[in-house]
């Protein structure tokens, strides 16, 4: 029995198509289904479903697919099948899909290293910060992979995945993979990729492909699974935070105070007419998205906004407590919880600095909970009037809440905590 993964393949691909569709192009090309799947289609979830469906069908044979009413084999079984083809140690049906993908990545790099000459291997090791000492002559790919895992820790599988996908893309498609802004590849990966894809690396790449991609079916499914595994590694690292709220509630001010993002701060309600995405310079795997309203007259804007709701890791909902909880505020929260049930959601009761002196804040909070639901709430003042001598309120508490929620969901927030932000 295959153990299900928490993020389905369709959901994962939906994230990729929402943020970085160019990085999924090799998947379509490996399966040769450019005419059947349009990655630029407005409905990203449907495009993701079609792509995964084609991969599953290619993983099974024609008779078996008929017995499954044309649905193909489960993706977990496809990964297991590829692992068996590649003679991956410890591949098992009781592993998670992600676990089997990781084993495939390690075995693939190990095979590639074994095909290198001593000179090629020495250059490769130097490019990733390792030394050639104490490595035996002959096949030593498994040892090199273990050294790489020890050297890079949690980053290792992502680096291995990137190197392998670059090898496959060049060898099979004649070009490097287009990762776009999905990942900030540092100098170490660039150097290693240069060794594997440069003049001395062509032989190793060709030998590995000739050995493991024999046969028309595996020539599609092996590179597909490896590239998809790379996408999973990157998506698992990426953090997406969505800031939502009615016009002029203080969303841009929140982004400035909490994340040091200078966005489209405007006194005009509805100034955010499309999704505004910001990649944090201090923590490149963190993205903050400022979402427009949910009832835009343009269907394309609404579809784009809903895509982001599906793939967000946490939501920051900003309401203007000074003007009370509006029907729009209620609709915003209801729409989020209906579209992305169970996702962490924090309500920022903003502009408390503008409340009347006789205002009962406790009573206003109770009204907010009654109308918006029993979600965590913080009193905030992101842009207080400097003439009153008041400092911004709540930015640090929001940052702490974000880190706690992300850690609870298994995200690595060490870089975010060390960023120097709130």
TORLUM-79452 format. One record per atom (N, C-alpha, C): x, y, z; residue in one letter. Coordinates in steps of 0.1 Angstrom, whole numbers, plus 5000, padded with zeros to 4 digits. Example, Ala and Ser with C-alpha at 12.3 -4.5 7.8 and 13.67 -1.06 7.14 Angstrom:
BEGIN
513249435078A512349555078A513249675078A512849785071S513749895071S512950005079S
REM end
This chain:
BEGIN
500949885000X500050005000X500950125000X500650224991X501450344990X501050445001X501950505007X501650605017X501450735011X500250805013X499950925006X500851035010X501151135002X501951245005X501051365009X501451455018X500651555022X500251655011X501151675002X500951764991X500751684978X499551674973X499451594961X500251644949X500451554939X501251594928X500551704920X499151704919X498451804913X498551934920X498451934933X498552054941X499952114940X500952034940X502352074938X502552144925X502052074914X502152134901X501352264899X500252264906X499452394906X500252504912X501052484923X501852584928X502952634917X503552534911X504552574901X503952654890X502752614885X502152684873X501652814877X501352834890X500952964895X502053064895X503253024900X504353114903X505353114891X505752994887X506852974878X506652874867X505652894858X505252794848X506452754839X507352844837X508452804828X509352694833X509352674846X510152564852X509452424849X508152424846X507452304843X507552264828X508052344820X508052314805X508752184802X509852154808X510552024805X509651904807X508751914817X507751804819X506951774807X506451874801X505551864789X506351804777X507651854776X508451814765X508951674766X509251634779X509651494781X508551394776X507351434780X506151344776X505651364762X506151474755X505851504742X504251524741X503751614750X502351644750X502051794749X502951864741X502852004740X501452044735X500851964726X499551994720X498351964730X498651874739X497551834748X497451924761X498551974765X498652054778X499252194775X498452294779X498852434777X499152484791X500452504794X500852554807X500452704810X500052774799X499752914800X498152934801X497452824802X495952824803X495652894816X494452974816X494053044828X493852954840X493252834837X492952744848X494152654851X494952704860X496252634864X495952494870X494952484878X494652354884X494252254874X493552284864X493152194853X494352154845X495252244842X496452214835X497352124843X497352144856X498152044864X497551914864X496251904865X495551774865X495851694852X495851764840X496051704827X497451654826X498451734831X499851694830X500151564838X499651564850X499851444859X499051324853X497951344848X497151234841X497951174830X498551254822X499351204810X500551124815X501151174826X502351094831X501850964837X500750954844X500250834849X499950734839X499350784828X498950694817X500250634810X501250714809X502450664802X503250574811X502950584824X503650484834X503050344833X501750334829X501150204828X501050164813X500850024811X500749984797X499249984793X498949974780X497650004775X496549914781X496849784783X495749704788X495449734802X496549764810X496249794824X495549924826X495850024817X495050154817X493650134814X493250034805X491850014802X491149954814X491849874822X491249814834X491049924844X491850034844X491750144853X490850254847X490050224837X489250324831X489950434825X491150404820X492050514813X492750604822X492750584835X493350674844X494850654846X495450544842X496850514843X497150474858X498450454860X498850404874X498950524883X498750494896X499050604906X500450664905X500550794908X501850854906X502950784915X502550744927X503450674936X503950544930X503150474922X503550354916X504450384904X504250494897X505150534886X506550564892X506650634903X507950664909X508650534913X507850444919X508450314924X508950244911X508150244901X508550164888X509850224883X509950354883X511250424878X512350384887X512150384900X513250344909X513650204907X512750104905X513149974902X513949954889X513550034879X514250034866X515650074868X515850174876X517150234879X517950154889X517350044894X518049964905X518450044917X517450124922X517650214933X517650134946X518650134954X518650064967X517550114976X516850034983X515850074994X514550124988X514450124974X513150174969X512050074974X510950134978X509950044984X508550114983X507550024982X506150074981X505650124994X506350095005X505850155018X506450295021X507450335013X507950465014X506950575009X507150695014X506350805008X506850834994X506050894986X506450934973X507751024973X507751114982X508851204983X510151124988X509951024996X511050945001X511650864989X510850804981X511350734969X511950824959X511450944957X512051044948X513451084953X513551094966X514951134971X515951024968X515450894970X516350784967X516750774952X515850814944X516050814929X517150924926X516951044932X517951154930X519351114934X519451054945X520751014950X521450904941X520550804937X521150704928X521550764914X520750854909X520950914896X522350984896X522551064907X523851144907X524951044910X524750944918X525750844920X526150774907X525250744899X525550684886X526350774877X525950904877X526551004869X528051014873X528251024886X529651034891X530450914888X529850794888X530650674885X531050674870X530350744862X530750754848X531850854845X532150934855X533251034853X534650974853X535451034846X536851004847X537451064860X538551014865X539151074878X539251224877X539651274865X539851414864X538551494865X537451434858X536151494858X535651494873X535851384880X535251374893X535951474903X537251494901X538051584909X537551724907X537251764895X536751894892X535351914898X534551804896X533151814902X533151834917X534051754924X534051764938X534551904942X535551954935X536052084939X534952194937X534152174927X533052274924X532052284935X531852174942X530852174953X531452174967X532752214967X533452234980X533952104987X534051994979X534551874985X535951844980X536751764987X538051724982X538051574978X539051544969X539051414963X539851314971X540251364983X541051274992X540151164998X540651045000X540050935007X538850874999X538850914986X537850844977X538450744969X538050614969X538750514962X538650524947X539650464940X539650464926X538450364921X537850404910X536750324905X535450374909X534350294908X533050344912X532950394926X532650524928X532550584941X531450684942X530450664933X529350764933X528650764946X528350654952X527550654964X528350724976X529650704976X530450774986X530450924984X530550964971X530451114968X529151174972X528051094970X526751144973X526551164989X527151064996X527051075011X527851195016X529051215009X529851335013X529051465010X528351464999X527551584995X526451605005X525851495009X524751515019X525251565033X526451515037X527051565049X527451705048X527951745036X528451885034X527351985034X526251955028X525152045025X523952035034X523851925041X522751905050X521351915043X520451995048X519152005043X519052045029X520052125024X520052175010X520452065000X521051955005X521751864995X520751814984X519651764988X518751704978X518351804967X518151934972X517752034962X518852064952X520152064957X521252084948X521451964939X521251844944X521351724936X520351724925X519051764929X517951764919X518251874908X518751984912X519052094902X520152044892X521151984897X522251934888X521751834879X520951734883X520451634875X519451684864X518551774868X517651834858X518351914848X519451984851X520252054841X520851954831X521351844837X521951734828X520951684818X519751654824X518751594815X518251694805X518051814809X517451914800X518451934788X519751944791X520651974780X520751854771X520851734777X521051614769X519851574761X518651594766X517451544760X516751654752X516851784757X516051894751X517051994744X518351974746X519252064740X519352204746X518852224758X518952354765X518952334780X519352434787X519252424802X517852454806X517552394817X516152414823X515952564827X514752614825X514452744828X513752754842X514552784852X514052784866X513452924869X513853024862X513353154864X513653194878X512653254885X512853304899X512553204909X512353074905X511952974915X512952954925X514252964921X515352944931X516453034927X517153084937X518353164935X519553064936X520053024924X521152924924X522452994927X523052944937X524353014941X525552964933X526653024936X527852994928X528252844929X527952784940X528352644941X527652554931X526352574930X525552494920X525952534906X526152654903X526552704890X527852634886X528852634895X530152574892X529952424889X529152354898X529052214896X528352184883X527252264880X526552244867X527552264855X528452354856X529352384846X530252264843X530652194853X531452074852X530651964845X529451944850X528651834844X528151864830X527951984827X527452024813X528452074804X529652094808X530752144800X531352034791X532352074784X533051974775X533451844782X533951844794X534351724801X533151654806X532051714807X530851654813X529951584803X530151614790X529251554780X529351404780X530551344782X530651204781X529951134793X530051194805X529451134816X527951144815X527451264810X525951274808X525451174798X526151164787X525651074777X525750924781X526750884789X526850754793X525750714803X525450814812X524450784822X523050774815X522750864805X521550854799X521350724790X522450684784X522350564775X522050444784X522550444796X522350334805X520950324812X520450444816X519250444824X518050484816X518150534804X516950574797X516750494785X517250364785X516950274774X515450244774X514950244761X513550204760X512750334759X511750334749X510950464747X510150504759X509550404767X508750444778X509550514789X510650454793X511550514803X512250634799X512350654786X513050784781X512150894784X510850874787X509950974791X509750984806X509450864812X509150874826X510250894835X511550844832X512650864841X512951014842X513151084831X513451234832X512251304838X511051264835X509851334841X509951324856X510151204862X510151184876X511251264883X512451264876X513551334882X513351484882X512751534871X512451674871X511351714881X510351624882X509251654891X509751644905X510651554908X511251544922X512051674925X512651734915X513351864917X512351974920X511251974913X510252074916X509652054930X509551934934X509051914948X510051964958X511251944956X512351984965X512252144967X512052204955X512052354956X510852404962X509652344958X508352394964X508352374979X508952264984X508952234998X509752345005X510752404999X511552505005X510852645004X510152664993X509552794991X508452825001X508352945006X507352995015X506553105008X505153095008X504353185002X503353245012X503453375015X502653445024X501753545017X500453535019X499453625012X498853725022X498953855018X498353965025X497053995018X495953995026X494654015020X493854115028X492954185021X492054285028X491454375019X490454445024X489754545016X490654665013X490254755005X491054865001X491254965012X492555015013X492955115023X492855065037X493054935039X493054885053X494454885059X495554895050X496854905055X497754785051X497354715040X498154605035X499554635032X499754745024X501054785020X501954825032X501254895041X502054935053X502454815061X501654715062X502054585069X503254535062X503254525049X504454465042X505654555044X505554685045X506754765048X507254745062X506354735072X506754725086X507254595090X506654485084X507054345088X508154295079X508154325066X509054265057X509954355050X509854485053X510754595047X510554595032X509254575028X508854575014X508254715011X508754785001X508154914998X507254884986X505954874989X505054834978X504254954974X503054934969X502155034963X501355094973X501955174982X501155234993X500455354987X499055344988X498255444982X496955464990X496555594991X495355624999X494055584991X494155554979X493055524970X492655374972X491355354976X490855214978X490955144965X491355014966X491454934954X492654954946X493655014951X494855054944X495654924939X495454814946X496054684942X495054624932X495354634919X494454574909X494954444904X496054394908X496554264904X497454214915X497754084915X498654024925X500054094924X500554144935X501854194936X502754104944X503754044938X504653944945X505954004947X506453984959X507754034963X508653914969X509853894964X510753794969X511653864979X511753814991X512653885001X514053864998X514853974997X516253964994X517053895005X516553915017X517253855029X516953705030X515853665024X515453525025X514753485012X515553455002X515053434988X513953334986X513853234995X512753134993X511453184999X511453305004X510153365010X509553465000X508353444997X507653534988X506453594996X506153724994X505053785000X504153844989X502853804989X501953834978X500853924983X500754044977X499654134981X498554104971X497354054976X496254014967X495254124966X494654144954X493554234952X492254174958X491154244956X489854194961X489454074953X488354014958X487953884952X486753904942X486354024940X485254054931X485554154920X486754134914X487154214903X486354194891X485954294884X485154274871X485854194861X487254174862X487954094853X488153954858X487553864850X487653724854X489053674856X489953724848X491353674848X492053714862X491653834867X492253874880X491653784891X490353754891X489853664901X490453524900X490653474888X491253344887X492653344892X493453444889X494753454894X494853464909X493953544915X493853554930X493553424936X492553344931X492253214936X493353124935X494153124925X495353044924X496253064935X496453184939X497353214951X496753174964X495453174965X494753124977X495052974979X495052904968X495252764968X496652724973X497652804970X499052764972X499652844983X498952924990X499553005001X499852915013X500952945021X501252875033X500552945045X500253075044X499653145055X499053275050X498053325057X497353445053X497353545064X497553675060X497453785069X496353875064X495253875071X494053955067X494054085075X494054195068X494054325074X492754395073X492254435085X490954505085X491154635093X490354735089X490454875095X489454875107X490054855119X489154855131X488554985133X489155095129X488655235131X487255255124X487055185113X485755195106X484855075108X485254985116X484454875120X484654755110X484054645113X484154525105X483054535094X483454535082X482554555071X482154415065X481154425056X480654305049X481754245040X482554345035X483654295026X484654225034X484954265047X485954195055X485454055058X484154035060X483553905063X483653815050X483353875039X483453795026X484853755024X485853835027X487253805025X487653675033X487253685046X487653565054X486853445050X485653455047X484853335042X485453275029X485853365020X486353315007X487653245009X488553295018X489753235021X489553095027X488753085037X488552965044X487852855036X486952905026X486352815017X487252755007X488152845002X489152804991X490352734997X490852775008X492052715014X491752675029X490852575031X490452535045X491652485052X491752525065X492852475073X494152545073X494252645064X495552715063X495652825074X496752845080X496952945091X496453085086X495653145095X495153275091X495153365103X495753485102X495853585112X495153715108X494253765117X493553885114X494254005121X494654105114X495254215119X494254325121X493854365133X492954475136X493754605136X493754655124X494654765121X494054905124X494955005125X494555145128X493955165141X494455095151X493955115165X494355245170X495355305164X495855435169X494855545165X493955515156X492955625152X491655605159X491455515168X490255495175X489955615184X488655635186X488255745195X488655715209X488955825217X489555805230X488555715239X487255725237X486355655245X485955515239X486655475229X486355345222X486755235232X485855135233X486155015241X486754915231X488154905232X488854815223X488454665226X488254635238X487854495241X486554455235X485554555235X484254525229X484454515214X485254605208X485454595193X486154465189X487054415198X487654285195X486554175195X485754175205X484654075206X483754085194X483454205189X482554215177X483354155165X484654185164X485354125153X485353975153X485553915165X485553765166X484153715162X483153785167X481753735164X481453745149X481953845142X481653865128X482653795119X483853775123X484953715114X485253575118X484953535130X485253395134X486353395144X486553285151X487453275162X488853245157X489453335149X490753325144X491753415153X492953375153X493953465161X493953605155X493953705165X493853845161X494953925168X495454025162X496454115168X495954255165X496154345175X495854485174X497154545167X496954625156X498154675149X497954825146X499054885143X499055025138X500355035130X500155005117X501354995108X501855135104X500955235104X501355365098X500755475107X501155475120X500555575129X501055725125X500255815129X500555955127X501855995135X502856035128X504156065135X503956185144X502956275141X502756395149X502356355163X501756235165X501256195178X502356115186X503456105179X504556035186X504455885189X503555825181X503255685183X504155595174X504655485179X505455395171X504555285165X504955225154X504255115148X503955005158X502854945157X502454845167X502054715160X502654605165X502154475161X503054405151X504054475144X504854415134X505654295139X506254305151X507054195156X506254075159X505054105165X504153995169X503653915157X503453985146X503053915133X504253835128X505453885129X506553805124X506753675132X506553685145X506653575154X505653465151X504353515149X503253425145X503553355132X504053425122X504453365109X505453255111X506453285118X507553175120X507053055127X506153075137X505552965145X504752875136X503852945128X502952865119X503752785108X504752855103X505552785092X506352665098X506952685110X507652575117X506752465120X505552495124X504552385127X504152305115X504252365103X503952295091X505152235084X506352235091X507552165086X508452255077X508152385076X509052465068X510252505076X511352525068X512652575074X512652725075X512552785086X512552935088X513752985093X514852905094X516052955100X516653085092X516553075079X517053195071X516153315074X514853295075X513953405077X514153465091X514353385101X514653435114X515953515115X516953475107X518253535107X518253655098X517153695091X517153795081X517253935086X517053955100X517054085105X515754165104X514754095099X513454155098X512854155112X511554185113X510854205126X510854075133X
REM end
